[in-house]
Amino acid sequence: MSRLRSILAGAAFALAAGTAFLPGSVYADQPSISVGKTFLAGSIDPAEGSAGWALVTHGIAEQLFHVDREGLVVPNLARSAERVNETTWNIALAPGRFFSDGSPVDADAVAAALNRTGELNPAARASAGRLTFEAAASDELTVTTERPTPILPSILAEWAFPVYREAGDTLIFTGPYAVASFEEGVRFDLVPNAHYADAKRRPEITLRRIADGQALALALRAGEIDLAFNLPVEALGMLRADADLTVKSFPVAYQYMMWMNTRSEVLSDTRVRRAIDLAIDREELVAAGRAGEAARGAFPREFPFAAEASVARDVALAGQLLDKAGWLRAADGRRMKDGAPLSLTLDAYPQRPDLVTYQPVIRAALEAIGISVTTRVTATPTDVARSGEYDLFLWAQHTAPAGDPSFFLSLFLGSEGDNNYSGWQNAEFDALIARLGEEGDAEIRADLAREAQAVIASEAPVAFLVTPEWHVGLSSRLAGYEPWGSDYYIIRPDLMIAE
């Protein structure tokens, strides 16, 4: 069954860190584990940026619908969804679900939370405009969408829609874990949510941010952590040689890409952007990362709306495009125009170690066609992307977190998209995305998504590079852990210590 066909058929959190957290252990003699990741939630409020995504990955928050291990959108805190008309849906809530303070998940609390998120977070308005939630009964919601949509369950599985309950200045969540303490950017101390099934079997967790991939690998090897998520490929041999450790590699639904800042004078020229796209050999990047496959477009190939083929390297055509743009070869091989060289910066961030690995490969490819490249590494990628103070920016993004193409295309590439980091605007693309948002037929939606990707390829505001494979390291206590769902679901209800 296709994803689209399936769609159609925590703890108390104070908004000011350091108050209203749970007081340590919930159960006597509760075992504990330590988890290391390259990223942590930057906020404990889902209305802020992508915090909702991180809170779900940490096992703190949940949505009405989520994506299961097979990639299908299925009910979670909801029981069912029924479309009433083009812009109205009825959502029935699942029975027996509770917030971490013991209060039931009821329609009033859900409506208040998701209406608040919709008002404050642009990501919640990306796929169908503003959603309005109203309690029709204690266990039933009426949802009205600003734009018609046939895929509301998929939209409610997006990372902007975790459910929470407001209690004064405190937010309370529903996930398998609650927060005992939180140090922004450093660590979470998590305890089992006592009102979640099988709570007594669940270990306490210290969740640490270890931004450097090599440091993450060394912490695992030294026994400081039990789970290391997103290890660099260079460390795998060392870890696999240790009999007490297990390394598991798995394909993910992310795409590695490179934004091109169309607001800059040089990159405002489509010919220059296309030349850069054509100069890069995707297979060389796969070899450098020793995992993954060349990206076909905005989405991994297993999705029915993926593009047909990746961009093939064509150095000759890249050179011709630069010539037509007025960037001509000088005697020393550099591209020059009006006496100035074609020089660009290439940014990446260490939270995704593969991106830093790709930097020298891409620099060599661009220098081969006469473009001078300076590489930089930033620890605050979103800040840099939003500032527009870059030329080329290597980026990792889950492009179909709820099994549908419209979210990424609208939010990251639509002219009014809040995460349109490249600054690109194209009326033809916007028209396709508008049609995609309203179309209910799965095959037509796939065709529209592929047409939209063809427009992107023709103007190259972004170069899609690699569909990656990621690596998770485990101590013997967690040897049975199976990673899935990219990094959307890392700390899950089934995360248990081996018997």
TAKA-V294461 format. One record per helix or strand. SS is the DSSP state (a for helix, b for strand). FROM is the first residue (numbers start at 1). TO is the last residue. If there is no record, write none. Layout:
SS_FROM_TO + SS_FROM_TO
//
This chain:
a_3_8 + b_12_14 + b_32_37 + a_51_57 + b_63_63 + b_65_67 + b_73_75 + b_78_85 + b_88_93 + b_98_98 + b_104_104 + a_107_120 + a_122_125 + b_131_137 + b_140_145 + a_152_156 + b_162_162 + b_165_167 + b_170_172 + b_177_183 + b_187_192 + a_199_201 + b_204_209 + a_213_221 + b_227_229 + a_233_240 + b_245_251 + b_254_260 + a_270_279 + a_282_289 + b_293_294 + a_315_324 + b_328_329 + b_335_337 + b_340_341 + b_343_348 + a_353_368 + b_372_377 + a_381_387 + b_392_398 + a_406_413 + a_427_438 + a_442_459 + b_462_467 + b_469_475 + a_476_478
//
